[in-house]
Amino acid sequence: MNVRKMTVPVASGNQPERTCIGCRKKGKRNELLRLVAEGSGSNVVLVDERRRMAGRGAWLHPSESCLALALKRRAFGRALRGAAGTAAVERRITSGPSVARVPATATPTVQPESGSEN
């Protein structure tokens, strides 16, 4: 009996790759920002933090150099069909990741258990 063994590649951390609209280099999806054009006929570009917004998406490295290249190449308009308002993207990249920063001296708020509010 002729038995053929099949080798299946192990999916150890394989992420889909996307191309940055600024530098045109490929990167893992979790390393890039997803951008979408705001709906209802507006030409404003929004950052899709959760990567769930509807519509065509474009991807950009969260660096000022890639943002500058994308602006210089007018890549937003081509990737998102006429979108040009990039203020939200510029604000997100220059401010860094949107992580809720809690001061180290703050004490966490504890919710009372059900029924023990009295």
Number of C-alpha atoms within 10 A of each C-alpha: 3 4 5 6 6 6 6 6 6 7 7 6 6 8 12 10 14 19 17 24 23 23 16 15 13 16 17 14 18 13 14 19 23 25 25 25 29 18 11 6 8 12 18 18 24 20 24 18 12 8 14 10 16 11 12 12 19 23 24 27 25 20 16 13 12 19 24 14 15 19 16 11 14 16 20 26 17 13 17 20 12 16 21 18 17 18 11 13 21 16 11 16 18 12 9 10 10 9 6 6 6 9 7 6 6 7 8 7 6 6 7 9 7 6 6 6 7 4
